[in-house]
Amino acid sequence: MSQITGTGGDYCPAGRDGLLTGPDVSAPCTQPEVPRRAEIQVPQGHRGARGRERRSGGLALLAAAPAAPRPHGRPSRRSSHVNPPAAELVGVRVEYPSPQGQVVALRDVSFTCPAGTSTALTGPTGSGKSTLVAVLSLLRRTTSGTVRIGGHDTAGLSGREIAGLRSTKIGVVLASFHLETSLTAAQNVMMPWFFRARRAPRREAQLRAVELLDALEIGDLADRSPHTMTGGQRHRVAIARALFSDPAVFLADEPADHLDEDAATEVATLLLSLPSRFGTAVVLVTHDEAIAGRADRRVDLVGGEIATPTGSAPRLAPTTTSSSW
């Protein structure tokens, strides 16, 4: 999907000015100052998540772990009755010109992504799925309608404000991982930290990166380059990077498209576990009926319109974590 080129979960992280400068097209990202490989060190003594030495740091590593109260009075995402939805679209319409005339990509689309739930987005090619993901990731302006992310109405926000909201509330993973092979896995996960104007201490960011890799069961690969990993392992690194900022909504646009069947099933299982483990709302674009059937909710797009929204009761309340990243 060509629109998603500068989100907090991709190589070109959000949080810089000018990522969205026009009504439909995001400006190219300027090349950041990428840290040298030796610049970020995996904490000494950390041996990964395979039952050996573990570092503490406030990250809920297991789904079964009880939820801890959030510091500084910050409310948990556990109750959708108290907190706003992770993402909400109301009457969204997207039009753009083409040589053949005006194209209507989305027509009066309305749906809500409650916190701590998974939503499968399905539909044939050209139905508007990629446009919808671009709208949810704040990389495409709408012609009309309302977009709220984490309770924030995006109407009238400046480019700087949009970039800030995207960098803190949205994580994105694509089929192409956009990992920097000159950096280690931990350095790739930590990448969003380098683009923050106000940042946590480097040591804390390093620990969070390694803990996220631990939580995704590849902590022992923290100091390895992505080019030495399997496709499934690289996908977990990309997922960890998208989770680094503790996003309210996690968007996955056909993330298993280039994987074999076993690896695709493994990645889908991991993505669908994120709501219960991290409290984020997951929107998963897929053509796989089996994967779509495992999500809490399903939204079918046909011709830019929602055809059959279906859903079930949310799963058990998720374990959540706090973030100042």
N, C-alpha and C positions, 0 to 999 in steps of 0.2 A: 504494500500500500504506500503509494508515493508521498502522501501528505505527512505521514508520521516520520519526521526527520529530526525533531528536536525536543523530545520529551524527557522528563526526569528519569525514565526507565531506559532510555536509549543512549548511544554513545555520546550524542551531543546534548548534554543535560540542560534542563530548563533552569531558569533563574537569571538568565542574561537578557539584556534589552533587545527588543526588535525581533523576537522570534515570530511574532504575528504582527505584520505591519500593514496588511491589506485586508479586504473583506474575505478573501478566499485563500490566499497563498501566503505561506510562511516564508520569511526571508531566509536565505542560506545562513547557516551558523558560521560564525567566524571561528577559525581554528584556535582552540584554547591552548594554554601552556600546559602540555601534558607532563606530569611528573616523571622524572627519570626512574628507572626500575628500582634503583637503590634507595629512592626517596621515601618509600613506605615499607616498613619492615613488619613482618608478622611477629606479634609479641612472642618473646622467647619463652619456651616451656609449654607453649600451646601445641597439643598433639592431635587435634582434630576431634571428631565426634564419635569415634568408634569405641566408646567405653573407656577411654583413657583420660588424661588430665583435662579438665574443663575450666574455663575462666568464667567468673560471675560478672554480670554487668547489667542486670535488669531485663534482659531479653527473655521472653517466655519461649523456651526451646521446644517444649512438647505440648501437643494438643491436650493431653490429659492433665496438665498442670493447672492448679486453681488460679483464677484471675486475681492479680494483686491490685490494690487500689492505686490509682494514678496519682503521681505527685503534684503538688502545688494546686490541688483542687480541680485538676483537669478532668472532665467527665469521661467515663468509659464509653466505648461504642457498643456496649453490650445490649442496651435497650433502644430499639428504634422508636419507642414511644417518647423517650426523653430527648434523644439527639435527632438532628435532621437526617434525611436520607443521604447516603454517600454521593449519589448523583440523581438529578431529576430533570427531565425534559418535559416541557409543556407546550404543545402546539408548534413544534419546531418545523420550519420549512426552509429548505436550502435550494436556491436556484443559481445557475450560472450560464453564461452565454456559450454557444458553440457555433461552428460554421453552419450547422444544420438548424440553428435556432436556439431558443431558450430551453435549457434542460432543467427539469425539476427532479433533484436527487432525493429529497425527503419531502413528504407531504403530511403535514399536521401530525407529527410523531410525538406521542406522549407516553412516557413510562418512568418508573421510579426504580432505583437500585437501593434497597434498604442496606444499611450497614450489616456486615457479617453474613451476607448471603451471596450465592453464585447465580449468575444469569447467563444462559446460553443464547447467543444471537445467531440465528440461522437464516438461510434464504439463498436463492439461486444467484449466480454471478450477475452483477449489475443491479441487484435489488436495493443497494444503498448501504450495505453493511460497513464498508470502508469509510464512507462519508459520515455515517453515524459515529464510528469510532473517532474520526477526526474532530467531530463536534464535541464529543465527550472529553477528548484530550485537549480541547481548547486550541486546536490548530486550524480550525475553520470557523469563520463567523457564520451565523445563521442569517437568512433573509428576514425571518420573523420568528417569534416564539421566545421562550424563556429557557435558559440553561442555568441550573444551580449545581455547584460542586461543594459538597460538605456544608450545605446551607448558604453558600455565598452566591448571590445572583451576579452573573457575569456581565449583565447588560451595562454598558457605559464604562467598563473598566479600561484603563489605559494599557498600552502594550507592556509596560513595566509591571503593572498590577496583574495582568494575565500571566506573565512569565512567573511571577512570584507564586501565584495560586497553583500553577501547573507544577512547579518544582516541589511544593510541599504537600499537595493533595492528590496527585495523580502519578501512577506508575504504569509504564507501558512495556510490553515484551512482544517482539515480532518474530516471525519465522527466521529472519536473518538477525543474528544476535548483536551485531555491531560491537563486538568486543575488541579491545586494543591488544593485539598480540605481543606488543613490546612490553606490556605490563603483566604482573601476576594476577591471579584470580582475585585476591584480596584488594589489590590496587584498582582493578576494574570495578569492584563493588563499591569502593570508597569514592569513585570518581565524582558523584554529585556533590560531595563535601567541598571539592575544590572550587565550585562555582557559587558558593554562598558568600554573601557580603558579611553576614554574622554567622560565625561557625563555632561549633563545639571544639574543644581542644583536640589536637591531632591524635593524641593517644586514645581518647575515647572513640573517635571515629574509626581508628584502626581496630579496636576491640569490637566495635559493632559490626564491622565488615566480616571479621573472622567468626563472630557468633552467628551471623546470618548464614554463612557457609556451613557452619556446624549444624544449624537447624535444618538445613537442606541436605545434610548427610554427605557433604564434600569438604568438611573442614580440613581433612588431611591433604587437600589439593590447594590450600590457600596460597602457597608460594610458588605454584606452577603456572606456566604460561598457558593460555587457552588453546594454543595451537597443538599442545600435547594431549589434549583431552578428547573424549568422545563427544558426539553431538549432544547426547543427553546431559553430560557433565557441563558442557558449555551453556546449555539451556538453563541449568540450575544457577550458574554464575549470573546470567542475565536476569533471572528472577530475583536473586539476592540483591542485585544492583537496583532493580525497580522497587524493592521493599526497603531500601536503605532509609528513605525519608519518611517511613511509616505512612504511606498514602491512604487516603480515605477510599479511593477507588483504584482498582488494578485492572488494566485493559490488556487483553491478550488477543491479538488479531491473527488467527490461524497459526498459533505458535508451533504446532507440531507438523506443519505442512511438508517439511523436507526430511522428516524422520521416518524410520521404518515403523512397522505396526507396533512392535513391542515397545520401542522407545516412545512412540506417540502416546500409547496408553499410559506409560509411566509418567510422562510429562502432564497429561490431562489429569491423572489422579493427584499429582502434586498440586496443580493449579486449583483444583476443586477443594483441596484441603486448606487452602490459605484463609478462607473466611473463619473457620473454626480455630485456626492456629494463631492468626494475626489480627483478626477483626476487620480486615479490609473487605470491601465489596468487590467481587470478581465479575467482570464481563468478558465472556469467552466467545469469540467468533469461531464457528466450526461448521464443517459440512458433515461431520460424523454424527449420525443419528444416535449411536450408542453413547457417545460422550455427551451430547445434548440432553439425553434422557437422564443423565446422572446429576444435572444441575438442579438447584432449588427451583428456578424459574426458567421459562423459555420465552423468547420473543422471536417470532417469524416475520421477516421483512419480504414483501413482494411489491415490486414496482415503487419502492420508496415509501410504502405504507406498512403499518403493523397489521398483519393478517390474523394471527392467532396467538395472543399473549396467554400463556398458561403458567401455572405455578402451584406450589405447595407451601405448607407452613415452613418457616425457617427452621434450620437445624438447631441443635443445642447452642446456647449462648456461647460466643467465642471467647477464648482467652485473648486479651489485648495487651499491647505494650505502649509505652509512652515514647516520645521522640523529641529531641531538640536539634535535629540535624538540618 
